[in-house]
């Protein structure tokens, strides 16, 4: 496999990984949510395995995969829906005036 083909495959896999974050976020609250989350988890695992493997071919490739992995991990835990009612938000025994 030539280097240019490897770079194209690596770039496309990173692009699919980043696109899966968008799919997972857009599908929130729809009938497609479990499918979108499953696709995201698959891509997260794929990039997670690809990141240390890409170090063999060069540091630049590892940095690209590592950046994709970091963006995917942050997007997975970031809460974009702060405006929604949270069912357990006000169950603290501490009064709101003491907080």
C-alpha positions in Angstrom: 0.0 0.0 0.0 1.4 3.4 -1.0 1.7 6.2 1.5 -0.8 8.4 -0.3 -3.4 5.6 -0.1 -2.7 5.2 3.6 -3.1 8.9 4.2 -6.4 8.9 2.2 -7.7 5.9 4.2 -6.6 7.5 7.5 -8.2 10.8 6.7 -11.4 9.2 5.6 -11.6 7.2 8.8 -11.0 10.3 10.9 -13.7 12.1 8.9 -16.2 9.3 9.5 -15.3 9.4 13.2 -16.0 13.1 13.4 -19.2 12.7 11.3 -20.4 10.1 13.8 -20.3 12.8 16.6 -22.7 14.9 14.5 -24.9 11.9 13.8 -25.0 11.0 17.5 -25.9 14.6 18.5 -28.5 15.2 15.8 -30.3 11.9 16.6 -30.8 12.7 20.2 -34.5 12.3 21.2 -35.5 10.7 17.9 -36.2 7.1 17.0 -32.7 6.8 15.5 -30.9 7.7 18.8 -29.8 4.1 19.6 -28.5 3.6 16.0 -26.7 6.9 16.1 -25.1 6.2 19.5 -24.1 2.7 18.4 -22.5 4.1 15.3 -20.7 6.7 17.4 -19.4 4.0 19.9 -18.2 1.9 17.0 -16.3 4.8 15.5 -14.9 5.8 18.9 -13.5 2.3 19.4 -12.2 2.3 15.8 -10.3 5.6 16.3 -9.2 4.4 19.8 -7.5 1.4 18.2 -6.2 3.3 15.2 -4.5 6.0 17.3 -1.7 3.9 18.9 -1.4 1.9 15.7 -0.9 5.0 13.6 2.2 5.9 15.8 4.0 3.1 13.9 3.7 5.1 10.6 4.7 8.5 12.1 4.0 11.0 14.8 1.9 13.3 12.5 -0.6 10.5 11.8 -0.8 9.7 15.5 -1.5 13.3 16.3 -4.3 13.5 13.7 -5.9 10.4 15.1 -5.4 11.6 18.7 -7.0 14.9 17.9 -10.0 13.1 16.4 -10.2 10.8 19.5 -10.1 13.8 21.8 -12.8 15.7 19.9 -15.0 12.6 19.9 -14.5 12.1 23.7 -15.2 15.7 24.6 -18.3 15.7 22.4 -19.5 12.5 24.0 -19.6 14.0 27.5 -20.4 17.6 26.7 -24.0 18.6 27.6 -25.5 20.7 24.8 -29.0 20.5 26.4 -28.7 22.7 29.5 -32.1 24.2 28.9 -34.0 20.9 29.5 -35.6 20.1 32.8 -33.5 17.7 34.8 -35.6 15.3 36.9 -33.0 15.0 39.7 -31.7 18.6 39.7 -33.6 19.8 42.8 -33.4 16.7 45.0 -30.4 17.9 47.0 -31.0 18.1 50.8 -29.2 21.4 50.9 -31.6 24.4 50.4 -31.0 26.6 47.4 -30.2 29.6 49.5 -27.3 27.8 51.1 -25.7 26.9 47.8 
